Amino acid sequence: MNPVDVTIFVVYLLGIVLFGISFYRKERTSRDFSTGSGTLPAWVIGLSIFATFVSSISYLALPGAAFLGNWNAFVFSLSIPIAIFMAIKFFIPLYRSVGSPSAYTYLEERFGPWAKNYVAIFWLLTQVMRVAVILYLLALPMYVILGWDMRLIIIITGISVMIYAILGGIKAVIWTDAIQAIILITGAVVTLGILMFSLPEGPRQYFEVAALHDKFSLGSFGLSLTESTFWIVFIYGIFINLQNYGIDQNYIQRYMSARNEKEAISSAFGGGLLYIPVSLLFFMIGTGLFVYYQVYPDLLPGEFRETGMSDSVFPYFIVNGLPVGLTGLLIASIFSAGMSTISTSLNSGATVILSDFYQRYKNDVSEKESVRVLYLASALICVLGVMISFYIIQVESALDIWWNLAGIFSGGMLGLFLLGFFSKKVENAQAAIGVVLGLLVIIWMSLSPAYFSGPLENLQNPLHSYLTIVVGTMVIFLTGFLLSIKK
């Protein structure tokens, strides 16, 4: 990478860290650290919600999907308004009324400690792995571009985010998220413009070639339950987005950072809907990459056209197809998305550890002690993430195994929340039975295609994998609901 681009990237990284540190306050309370004492403006929270939703995975995977196929995955974004409506209508007023910085306090009030502990523990495990995966994904392109040791890149990135996330608290996280969101969007817009106007016939050729290869298709509108049709992706999107905007601590903490309920609703609405045009922008970039390398086929090595390499096409173009200066900006954009994700997980994870475990099981915790626990918990999550990312470098197969397990355990969360909120007659034991049955169904649907063979082949899950969270959530909800009726 050109020294100018390296300079832009390094200056950006240092600038973000220094900006985050500027929010440091010597006399801070735990409420300042977790929710900013409810003083943050709605537009900043909205940008932070958007940045939380977008990760470096999205920045690379969405263009890769469009490059390799069509816009079927964009249907996921089209389901966001439904999830946001439910979050605004039901969940935000609920969390604001409970008043706790943790999303999972409600479950303890509704079903008892087991429900809160179950959800909080597995959510925390998922966040640690999330930090590890993002650190690894950020280090990978920098290793290819700069030739630095991946472990060194991971350590530098982890320490940088940890410093401003700890010292600056949620205000630093949200304000840096807002800046990173602007950089991310700017970088994507510039890239699409360069792709379109680099073609011999300009933007018109972009649309002609893409249409000729059916790149704008949203998928089949058939009713198959085994293929990634429009309807399968849409339904899957509703459940995943409802899990994000409705029950994920990363989002709920932002709702609690707003000045009032009206501004919390406004931030959720704006931040969520912003993702739709930006994700469209990512798909247009992926299609633009396809058209660009159709017109200039000699510029792309053959291996990048294979299925497993599609996510690498965008980084390849960033390094080889952009002018000096813009490459640094785009690398900074990818880092922006990743750093937002990591800082959010550190702050939210620390808040859950303090609220749902430390303060819950220890009496008379002082403010000074609470802040110290938040700092130590943030550092612990980051250190664990760094250590696991070292392991991922050597054993990538472990990553796939973990995500299967993470999907199994997180799959029961949404069903339990919906059951507690919409079915007032459901009691503790009935909810527990629903969760157990739901998890058994999710385990079967997730693992049977890979592990049921020979005489067990007929017992494999026949449905598309996207329907796992849908079926699992409905089993939990309907089981608890029907048991409460029979009683």
N, C-alpha and C positions, 0 to 999 in steps of 0.2 A: 504494500500500500504506500502511496506517495507520502512523503514527510508532511505535506500540508494537511492531508486527511488525518494522519496520525495526530498532528497537533490539534486539529479541530476536535477530535474525539477526546483527547486527554484534557483539553481545556473544558470541554463539556462536563466530563466526569468530575473534575475538581470543582467546577462551578456549582454543580448540583449538591455536592457534599457540603461546601461552604454555605450555600443558601439554606440547606436543611439545618445546619448547626446554628445559623443565626436565630432560630426560634428557641434556642436553649434558654431556660429560665432557672435560676438557682433555687427559688422557692416554688417548687411545682407540687401540685397535688396529683393523686392518681386520676382524678377526674380530668385534669388538664391533659394528662398523658393520653388517656383513652378516648375522650370525646371533645377535647379542647374547651371544656366547660360550656359546650353548646353555643359557641359564639361565631362559628364559621359561616360565611355567606353561601347562599344556595348555589350560585353559579360555579363556585370553586368546588363544592362538594359534588356537583353534577359532573364536572370534568374528571374528578377523582374516581367517581363510580365508573365512568367510561374507561378510564385508564386501568382500573382494577379488572374490568371485564376483558380488556385486550391484553394479551401477553405476547412475549416474543414467539410463542408457539403459533398464535393466530397470525402474526406478522409474516411468518414463513409458510405456515401450513395452508392458509387460504389461497394465496397466489399459486402455491404448488398444486392444490386441488383443481383450480381453474385451468392451469397449464396442462394438466394431465387429462382432465375430463371436461365437465361443464359446470353450470351454476347450481346444481342440485343442492349443494351444501348451503347456499345462500337462503334457502327456505327456512333454515334454522333461525336466521335473523328476523324473518317475517313473523315469527311467533312471539317475538319479544313484547309487542304491545299488549298481548293477552296476559302475559306474566306480570307486566308492570301494573296493569289495571288491578289485578288481584292483590298485588303487594300494596298498592295505594289504598285500595278499598278495605282490606282486612288486616294486613300485617303491620304496616307502619303505625296505625293508631294503637294496635295491641302493644307493640314494643315501647312506644312513647308513654303509654299508660302504666306499664310495668316499671319503667324508670331505671332499669338496670343496664349497664353498658354491655352486658352479655346477652346474646340472643337466647341462650339456653336456660336462663333463670326461669322463664315461663314454663318450661317442661317440668321443672321441679315443683313449681306451684300447682301444676295441673295433674301430674302423675306420680310425683315423688322423686327422691334422689336417683333411683336407678335410671330413669329416663334421661335426666340431665347428664349423668355420668357417662352413660352409653354414648350419647351423641357427642358430648364435648371431647371425650377421649379419642374417638375415632376421627373427629374433625381435626384435632390437634396432630394426630399422626399423619393425616392427609396433608396438612400445612407444612410439616417438616419435609415430607417427600416432595411437595410442590417447590419449596425453596431449593432442594437439591437438584431437581430436574431443570429448573430455570437457570441455576448457576452453571450446570453442565451445558445447556443449550447456548448460553451466552459465551461460554469459553470456547466452544467448538469452532464458530466462524473466526474468532480472534486468533485461535491457534493456526488456522489455515492461512489467514491474511498476514499476521505478524510473525508467526513462527515461534511465539512465546510458549513456554511450558504451560500446559492446561491447568495444572495445580496452582501455579503462580497466578494465573488469570482468575481462577475461582477464588483464591484467597483475597486478592486485591478487590474484586467485586464485592465479595461478602463483607469484608471489613468496611468498605466505603458505604454500603447501604446501612450496615449495622450502626455506624457512627451517627449518621444523621437521623436514623429511625429512633435511636435511643435518646440522643441529646435533644432532638427537636420534638419528639412525641408525635401525636396525631396531626398537629398543625403542620409540622414539617412534611409528614407523609402526604397529606392532602394537597398542600400547596405545591410540592415538588411533582406530585401526580398531575396537577393541572398544567404545569409547565411542560412536563413530558408528553402529555396528551397533545398539546399544541405542536410540539416538535414532531411527534409521530404523524399527525395529520398532514403537516407541511411537507414532510419528507415523502409521504405517499402521493400527494398531489403533484409534486415536482416530478417524481418518477413516472407517473402516468403520462404527464405532458411530454416528457422526453421520449417515452416509448412511441407515442402517437405521432409526434412530429419528426421522429427519426425515420419513419417509413417513406419510401419514395413518393407515394401519393398522399401522404398525410393521414389525418384521422379517418377520411373516407375509406381508405384501404383497410384500416383497423376493423371497421364494422363489416366490410364486404368479406374479408377473409374469415373472420370469426363466424359470421352467419353461414358461410359456405360449409364450414366444418361443424355446425350446430353447437357452437360453444356457449350460446346464451340459453340453452335449454335448462329448465328447472326440474327436469326429471319426468318420469312417467306419472300420469294421473290415474293409473290403474289402481285396483284395490288389493293387490298382492301384499301379503304379510311377510314375505321372505325377501323382498327387494327394497332398495333404498328409493322408494317412490316419493313423490311430492308430499303425500299424506303422512307417510311414515316419518319423514324428517320433520314435518310440521308438528306432529303430535309429540315426537321426541323433544323438539325444541321447547314446547310449552312446559313440559315437566322439568327439563334441565334449567330453563330460565326461571321458572317458579322456585326451584331449589336455590338458585343464585340470589334472585331479588327478594325472595320471601323468607329464607331461613338461614342464609350464609352469614356468619359473623362479620366477614369482611364488608358486607353491604350494610348490615344492621347497625354497625358501629358508626357508619357515615350518617345514617338517618338520625342517630342520637347526637351527632355533632352539630346538627342544624339548630338554628335559634328557636324554631317552633315547628309544630306539625305541618303547617302550610308550606314552610320552606323545605322541610324534609321530603314532602310529596313532590314539590317542584324539582328538587335535585334528582330524585329517582326518575321522574318523568323525562327530564332533559338528558341526564346521563345515559339512560337506557336507550332512548330513541336516537341519540347521536351515533350509537353503534351501528344502526341500520345503514345509513349512507356511507359510513367509513368502511364497513365490511364489504359493501358494494364496490367501493374504491379498490379494496384488496383483490376482489374477484376480477375487476377490470384490469388490474395490473397483471394478474395471472394470465388472462386472455391476451393482454398486450404482449406478454413474453412469448406466448405461443405464436402469435402473428409475426412478431419481430424475428423469431428464429425460423419461421416458415419462409420469410422473405430473405433472410440472411442465414441460411442453414449452415454455412461453413464456420460461423462464429460460435457455435455451441458444440462441444465434444459429444460424441455419441452416447456415452454412458449417462449423461444427464437426461436423456429421453426415456430412460427406464423408470418403472414404477417406483422403486425404492429411492430414486434420486430426485424426484420431482420437487421436494422441499428445498433442494440446494440450488435450483435454477435462479431464484431471486437473488440470493447472496452472490452467485456467480456473475449475474448482470450488474449488481451494485459495484463489484470490484473491477469488472472488465468493460462495462458499457456506459458508465457515468463519467462526466468530466471531473477533473480534480477539484476538490472542495465539496462537491455533492456526495461523493463516496463517504467522506467523513460524516456528513450530515445524516446519511441513511444508516450508517453503522451506529451513530448516536441514537437514531430513532429506534432501532432494534433494541439497543441497550435501555432506552427509555421505557419501552414496554416491559422488559424483564425486571428492571429496578423497581418499577411501580408494583409489580406483583410481589417481589420479595419484601419490600418495606411494609406493604399491607399485611402480609402473613406474619411478620415479626411483631407488629403492633397489635394486631387482632389476637394472635396466639397468646401473647403476654397478658392481654386483658382477660381472656378466658381462664388462664391459669390462676390469675389473682382472684377474679370474681367467683368462679365456679369451684375452686378447690382451696386455695390458701385462706381466703376470708371466710369461706363456708365452714372450714374445719378447724380454724383457729380463732379464738375469741380476742377481742380488744386489740385489733391490729391498728397501729398508728399510721398516720399519713406518710411519715418518713419511711416506715417499714414497707408500706404498700408500694411506694415509688421505687424502693430498692428492689423489691420482688419483680416489679415490671421491668426494670433494667436487666436484672439477672436472667429473667425468663426470655426476654428478647435475644440476649446474647446466647443463651442455651439453644434456642431454636436455630439461630444462625450457624452456630458451631456444628450442631448435629447435621444441618443441611450441607455444610461444607464437607464434612466427613463422609456422608453418604454419596455426595457427588463424586468424591475421589473413587469410591467403590464402583459407581456407575461407569466411570471411564474404563474400568477393566472388565466388568461383567454387565454388559448391556442387557442380557437376557433377564437379569434380576429385576430390571425396570419393568418389563412387560408383566412379570409375575406379580409385582407389587401393585401395579395399576389394576389388575384383575381383582386383587384382594381389596384395594381401596374402593373400587366400584361396588363390591359386595357389601362392605360395611356402610358406606355412605348412602347406599340405595334405600335403607330403611328410614332415613331421617325425615324426608319429606312426608311420607305416609304417616309418621307419628305426629308431626306438627298438624297436618290436616285433620287427623283424627281428633286431636285435642281441641282444635279450634271449632270445627264444624259439628262435632257430635258431643254435646254437653253431658249426655247420660253415660258415656263410656267411662269405666272405672279403671283403676290401676291394673288389676289382673287381666282384664279383657284387652287392654292396650298391649300388655306384655305378650299375650298369646298371639295377637295380631303381628307384632314385630318378629317373633320367632318364626311364624309361618311365612311371613313375607321374606325374611332373610333366607329361609330354606328354598323358596321359589327362586330368589335372585341367584343364590349359589348354583342351583341346578341350571338355570338359564345361562349363566356366565361360563360355567366350567364343563358342562356336558358335551358341547361340540368338540372340545379338545381332548377330553379324557374318557368319554363313553365310546368304546369301539368294540368290534366283534359282536358278542351276544347282546351287548348293551346299546348297540348302534340305534336300534329302534326307539330308545328312550332319550335320544338327543333332543335338545330344544329345536323345534321346527321354525320358530319365529326369527325375524331379523334381530340382531343384537341391540338395535336402537330401542326395541320394545321392552328390554329388560327392566329399566327403571319405571316404565309405564305400568307393566303388569305387577311388579313388586310393590309399588306404591298403592295400587288399587287393592291388592290382596290384604295389605296391612289395614287400610281404611275400611274395607268391606267386612273383614273378619271382626274387627273391634265393634263396628256399627251393628252388625247382625247379632253378635253376642249380647250387646246391650239391649237390643229389642227383645230377645228371648227371655232375658231376665225380667 
